[in-house]
Amino acid sequence: MDNEATVPTRALLPVLVSDSAADTGASADHSSATTLIDGGATRWEVVAPKDLSLSLTEPQVPSRNGWVKAAVADLPPETRVVRWKVSVS
């Protein structure tokens, strides 16, 4: 990669925003995204690189389990790896 031009890169994670019966209370805040459904929560947190800013983007698209939006963050230059931590409660 030494001779390659730096290409802007993004991290993208599909987040369930509706199970087709009800909205999931999905949100994105700084380096994490959360879905609330049936009294439980699923949280995705970016652990590396630090200081990413995730946001949920349009459009909302259909999936097998309902509707999803993309949680997207622009990566710092030269970054090609993102590490996530997922927690379910």
C-alpha positions as CSV (number, residue, x, y, z in Angstrom):
1,M,0.0,0.0,0.0
2,D,3.0,2.3,0.1
3,N,2.4,3.6,-3.4
4,E,-1.4,3.7,-3.3
5,A,-3.3,6.9,-2.9
6,T,-5.2,7.2,0.4
7,V,-8.9,6.4,-0.3
8,P,-11.6,7.7,2.1
9,T,-13.0,4.7,3.9
10,R,-16.1,4.1,6.1
11,A,-17.2,1.6,8.7
12,L,-20.7,0.4,8.1
13,L,-23.0,-1.8,10.3
14,P,-26.6,-2.6,9.5
15,V,-28.8,-1.7,12.5
16,L,-32.4,-3.1,12.9
17,V,-34.7,-0.1,13.2
18,S,-38.0,-2.0,12.9
19,D,-39.0,-5.6,13.2
20,S,-42.0,-4.8,10.9
21,A,-44.3,-4.9,13.9
22,A,-42.8,-2.0,15.9
23,D,-39.8,0.4,15.8
24,T,-36.8,-0.8,17.8
25,G,-35.7,2.5,19.3
26,A,-32.5,2.3,17.3
27,S,-30.0,5.1,17.9
28,A,-26.3,6.0,17.2
29,D,-24.3,8.1,19.6
30,H,-20.6,8.8,19.1
31,S,-18.9,5.4,18.8
32,S,-21.9,3.2,19.5
33,A,-25.2,2.1,18.1
34,T,-28.1,0.5,20.1
35,T,-31.2,-1.4,19.3
36,L,-34.0,-1.8,21.9
37,I,-36.5,-4.6,21.3
38,D,-38.7,-6.8,23.6
39,G,-37.2,-5.3,26.8
40,G,-33.6,-6.1,25.7
41,A,-30.8,-4.1,24.2
42,T,-28.1,-4.9,21.7
43,R,-25.2,-2.4,21.6
44,W,-22.4,-2.2,19.1
45,E,-19.4,-0.2,20.3
46,V,-16.4,0.7,18.2
47,V,-13.3,0.0,20.3
48,A,-10.7,0.9,17.7
49,P,-10.0,3.3,16.2
50,K,-11.0,5.7,18.9
51,D,-13.2,8.8,18.4
52,L,-15.3,7.7,15.5
53,S,-18.7,9.3,15.1
54,L,-21.4,6.8,14.1
55,S,-24.7,8.1,12.6
56,L,-27.7,6.3,11.3
57,T,-28.3,7.0,7.6
58,E,-31.2,6.9,5.2
59,P,-32.6,5.0,3.4
60,Q,-34.3,2.5,5.6
61,V,-34.1,-0.8,3.7
62,P,-35.9,-4.2,4.1
63,S,-34.2,-7.2,5.5
64,R,-35.3,-10.7,6.5
65,N,-36.0,-9.6,10.0
66,G,-37.5,-6.2,9.4
67,W,-36.1,-2.8,8.4
68,V,-32.5,-1.7,8.8
69,K,-30.5,1.5,8.5
70,A,-26.7,1.8,8.1
71,A,-24.7,3.0,11.1
72,V,-21.8,4.7,9.3
73,A,-18.5,6.4,10.4
74,D,-15.8,7.9,8.4
75,L,-12.4,6.3,9.2
76,P,-9.2,8.2,9.8
77,P,-6.7,8.2,6.9
78,E,-4.8,4.9,6.4
79,T,-7.2,3.0,8.7
80,R,-8.3,-0.3,7.3
81,V,-9.4,-2.3,10.4
82,V,-12.3,-1.5,12.8
83,R,-12.8,-3.5,16.0
84,W,-16.3,-3.8,17.4
85,K,-17.6,-5.0,20.8
86,V,-21.2,-6.3,20.9
87,S,-23.2,-6.6,24.1
88,V,-26.6,-8.0,24.6
89,S,-28.7,-7.4,27.7
